[in-house]
Amino acid sequence: MNPIDTLANARRFEPRRDPRLQALRWPGGAGLALSFVLNIEEGAELSIADGDAVNEAVHEVTMRLDGVPDHCLGTHFEYGARAGYGRIVQRFIDAGWPLTLNVCGRALERTPWVADDARRHGFELCGHGWRWESPATMDEATERASIARTVATIARLGGRAPAGWHCKGSRSVHTRRLLREAGHFVYDSDDYGDDLPHTLDLGDGGPPHVVLPYGFDTNDMRFFDRGGFVRAADFSGYVGDAIEALRPEARHAPRLLTIGLHCRIIGRPGRIAGLDAVLRQVAGLGDEVRVMTREGIARHWLAQASAA
């Protein structure tokens, strides 16, 4: 029998509930940490016009155009950089709230003002791959090079290397080891299985590695799902319901909610009101919630876990 099929190697599904951390509070005494993540992918999508072998197939429509440049695809992504980005970011600047920017290296090269804003307003730049593609099928050398190239771009334009990493889709079997080799990563977000962070012993004698679960449901990408979000109120209603469900739980134990945003999606005029409604709701909760960058969440969790 293949060892991967044995019970000893089976995935575990029991809750990760370290009793030493059940009393953890986020900074300011909040029980619920909110992580707003704006994905910067415009310019990193697969595009024959950029020398890639294929075109990305999903934007405002689902369509694969093979063998020739797809100018419909290209201009949809351009909208995110040209119009959507500023519309979204200004709201966080006005609120004085931190924001994590998941940046693809090739996208940041083409939108360097994103790095300028991060330095000016204290936003976090998290690595999101060189191009907007999953590394799951990459060989180790190719993935290592993608990580290194992305890190170098973020450090050059943003002023320092990223503390976090988040793959599109699935990570590879090599990803976490490669992040550790880089020497500066504190966390990754390649997990969708909990409402709390957790730490991993990577088995190399180094410090614990923090895993921050991400979410595809409290995420504007559902505007692209058939049967998902249609109107702005669909987004704000669903995210608002998630916040309300976690509030009573967070009075007794810490909770984390991630809200995923994309410049080319929620940045459209017909959708931005959904984000406005969520921000108003969060503002009304006062000290119950704490809006934090993912790096801030990871470092706080790590410090508390180390002290427990």
C-alpha positions in Angstrom: 0.0 0.0 0.0 1.2 3.5 -0.8 2.3 5.2 2.5 0.2 8.2 1.6 -2.9 6.0 1.9 -2.2 4.7 5.4 -4.0 6.0 8.5 -0.7 7.3 10.0 -0.3 9.7 7.0 -4.0 10.7 6.8 -4.9 14.4 7.1 -6.2 15.4 10.5 -9.6 17.1 10.8 -9.9 17.7 14.6 -10.1 21.4 15.7 -6.8 23.2 16.4 -7.7 24.5 19.9 -4.7 25.1 22.1 -6.2 25.8 25.5 -3.3 28.0 26.3 -4.4 30.4 23.5 -8.2 30.4 24.2 -7.9 33.6 26.3 -5.8 35.4 23.7 -7.0 38.9 22.8 -5.9 40.9 19.8 -4.3 44.4 20.4 -6.7 46.7 22.2 -8.6 43.8 23.8 -10.6 42.8 20.7 -11.8 39.3 20.3 -12.1 39.4 16.5 -9.3 40.3 14.1 -10.3 41.5 10.6 -7.8 41.2 7.8 -8.7 43.1 4.6 -6.5 41.8 1.7 -6.4 43.7 -1.6 -4.9 41.4 -4.3 -2.7 43.3 -6.8 -2.6 41.0 -9.8 -3.1 43.4 -12.7 -0.2 42.9 -15.1 0.6 39.4 -13.8 -2.2 37.6 -15.4 -1.2 35.0 -18.1 -1.3 36.8 -21.4 0.0 35.9 -24.8 0.5 39.6 -25.3 3.1 39.5 -22.5 4.9 36.5 -23.9 3.1 33.8 -21.9 2.1 30.6 -23.6 -1.6 31.0 -22.9 -4.2 33.6 -21.9 -6.0 33.8 -18.5 -9.5 32.5 -19.0 -11.5 34.2 -16.1 -12.3 37.9 -15.8 -15.7 39.6 -16.2 -16.5 36.7 -18.5 -15.3 33.1 -18.6 -13.7 32.7 -22.0 -10.5 31.1 -23.2 -9.0 32.7 -26.3 -6.1 30.6 -27.5 -3.2 31.4 -29.8 -3.7 35.1 -30.1 -3.6 38.1 -27.8 -6.8 38.7 -25.8 -7.4 42.4 -25.7 -10.7 42.0 -23.9 -8.9 40.2 -21.1 -6.1 42.8 -21.1 -8.3 45.8 -20.7 -10.4 44.2 -17.9 -7.2 43.8 -15.9 -6.1 47.3 -16.8 -9.3 48.7 -15.3 -8.3 47.3 -11.9 -5.0 49.2 -12.0 -6.2 52.3 -13.6 -9.5 52.9 -11.8 -10.4 50.3 -9.3 -7.2 50.4 -7.2 -7.5 54.1 -6.2 -11.2 53.8 -5.6 -10.6 51.0 -3.0 -7.4 52.3 -1.4 -8.8 55.8 -0.7 -11.4 54.3 1.5 -8.8 52.7 3.8 -6.7 55.8 3.8 -9.8 57.9 4.8 -10.6 55.4 7.6 -7.0 55.2 8.8 -7.1 51.4 8.6 -4.3 49.1 7.7 -4.4 47.0 4.5 -2.5 44.0 3.3 -1.6 44.1 -0.4 -1.1 40.6 -1.9 1.2 41.7 -4.8 2.4 39.6 -7.7 5.9 40.7 -8.7 5.2 41.4 -12.3 2.1 43.4 -11.3 4.1 45.5 -8.9 6.7 46.2 -11.6 3.9 47.7 -13.7 2.2 49.6 -10.9 5.0 51.0 -8.8 2.7 53.6 -7.2 1.2 50.7 -5.2 4.6 50.3 -3.4 4.7 54.1 -2.9 1.3 54.0 -1.2 2.3 51.1 1.0 5.3 53.0 2.3 3.3 56.2 2.8 0.3 54.7 4.5 1.8 51.7 6.3 0.2 49.0 4.1 1.8 45.6 4.1 3.2 44.1 0.9 2.8 40.3 0.9 4.2 38.1 -1.9 1.7 36.6 -4.3 4.0 35.0 -6.9 5.8 36.5 -9.8 2.9 35.8 -12.1 -0.7 35.1 -11.1 -0.4 31.4 -11.3 -0.3 28.5 -8.9 3.1 26.9 -8.2 1.5 23.5 -7.5 2.9 21.9 -10.6 6.2 23.9 -10.8 9.5 22.1 -10.3 11.4 23.2 -7.2 13.9 25.3 -9.1 11.2 27.3 -11.0 9.3 28.0 -7.8 12.4 29.1 -5.9 13.2 31.5 -8.8 9.7 32.9 -8.7 9.8 33.5 -5.0 13.3 35.2 -5.3 12.2 37.4 -8.2 9.1 38.5 -6.4 10.9 39.2 -3.1 13.6 41.2 -4.9 10.9 43.4 -6.6 9.0 44.0 -3.4 12.2 44.8 -1.5 13.4 47.2 -4.2 10.1 49.1 -4.7 8.6 48.7 -1.2 11.7 49.1 0.9 11.9 45.7 2.6 11.4 42.0 1.9 7.9 40.6 2.6 7.0 38.8 5.8 4.2 36.8 4.2 3.4 34.7 1.1 0.2 33.6 -0.5 0.0 31.4 -3.6 -2.8 31.5 -6.1 -4.8 28.4 -5.5 -2.7 25.6 -4.1 0.9 25.8 -2.8 3.3 23.1 -3.9 4.9 20.4 -1.8 8.0 22.6 -1.7 6.5 26.1 -0.9 7.0 26.2 2.8 10.5 24.9 2.8 11.4 27.4 0.1 9.9 30.2 2.2 12.0 29.1 5.1 15.1 29.0 3.0 14.5 32.7 2.1 15.1 33.5 5.7 12.6 36.4 6.3 9.1 34.9 6.0 7.0 34.8 9.1 3.8 33.4 7.7 1.9 32.1 4.7 -1.8 32.2 3.9 -2.0 28.9 1.9 -4.7 27.4 4.1 -8.5 27.6 4.1 -9.3 25.3 7.0 -9.9 27.3 10.1 -11.1 30.6 11.7 -7.8 30.9 13.6 -4.1 31.0 12.8 -1.8 28.2 13.8 1.9 27.6 14.0 3.9 24.9 12.3 7.2 23.3 13.3 8.9 22.9 10.0 11.4 20.4 11.4 14.5 22.4 10.7 15.2 23.7 14.2 14.0 27.2 13.2 11.2 29.3 14.8 7.6 28.3 14.4 6.0 29.3 11.1 2.6 30.9 11.2 -0.3 29.9 9.0 -3.1 32.4 8.5 -6.2 30.9 6.9 -7.6 32.8 4.0 -11.2 32.7 2.7 -12.9 32.3 -0.7 -16.4 33.0 0.6 -15.9 36.4 2.2 -14.3 37.5 -1.0 -15.3 39.6 -3.9 -14.3 36.8 -6.3 -17.8 35.5 -5.9 -19.0 38.2 -8.2 -17.5 36.0 -10.9 -19.3 32.9 -9.7 -22.5 31.9 -11.4 -25.0 32.0 -8.5 -22.6 34.0 -6.3 -22.7 37.8 -5.7 -24.6 39.9 -8.2 -25.4 43.2 -6.4 -23.2 45.2 -4.0 -25.5 44.2 -1.2 -24.8 40.6 -1.8 -21.2 41.1 -0.8 -21.9 43.3 2.2 -24.7 41.1 3.4 -22.6 37.9 3.3 -19.5 39.5 4.8 -21.7 41.2 7.4 -23.3 37.9 8.3 -19.9 36.4 8.8 -18.9 39.2 11.2 -22.1 38.9 13.2 -21.7 35.1 13.5 -18.1 35.5 14.8 -18.8 38.3 17.3 -20.3 36.2 20.0 -17.7 33.5 19.5 -15.0 36.1 19.8 -16.2 37.1 23.3 -14.9 33.8 24.6 -12.0 32.9 22.3 -10.1 34.7 19.5 -11.3 34.6 16.0 -10.0 35.8 12.6 -11.9 36.8 9.5 -10.3 37.6 6.1 -12.0 39.7 3.6 -10.5 39.3 0.1 -10.7 42.2 -2.4 -9.6 42.6 -6.0 -9.0 45.9 -7.8 -10.8 44.8 -11.0 -13.8 43.4 -9.1 -15.0 45.3 -6.0 -13.4 48.5 -7.6 -16.2 48.7 -10.1 -18.7 51.5 -9.5 -21.7 49.1 -9.2 -19.9 47.0 -6.5 -18.0 49.5 -4.3 -21.0 50.2 -2.2 -20.7 46.7 -0.9 -17.3 47.5 0.6 -18.6 50.8 1.9 -21.4 49.0 3.8 -18.8 46.6 5.4 -16.5 49.4 6.4 -19.5 51.2 8.1 -20.4 48.1 9.9 -16.9 47.5 11.2 -16.6 51.2 12.3 -19.7 50.7 14.4 -18.3 47.8 16.3 -15.6 49.8 18.1 -13.2 47.8 20.3 -14.9 44.5 19.6 -12.9 44.2 16.4 -9.3 45.1 15.4 -8.4 45.7 11.8 -4.9 44.5 11.3 -2.4 43.6 8.5 -1.7 39.9 8.1 1.9 40.5 9.3 0.6 42.2 12.4 -1.8 39.2 13.1 1.0 36.7 12.5 3.5 38.4 14.7 0.9 38.9 17.5 -0.1 35.2 17.3 3.5 34.0 17.3 4.4 36.2 20.3 1.4 34.9 22.3 2.0 31.3 21.3 5.7 31.6 22.3 4.7 33.0 25.7 2.0 30.4 26.4 
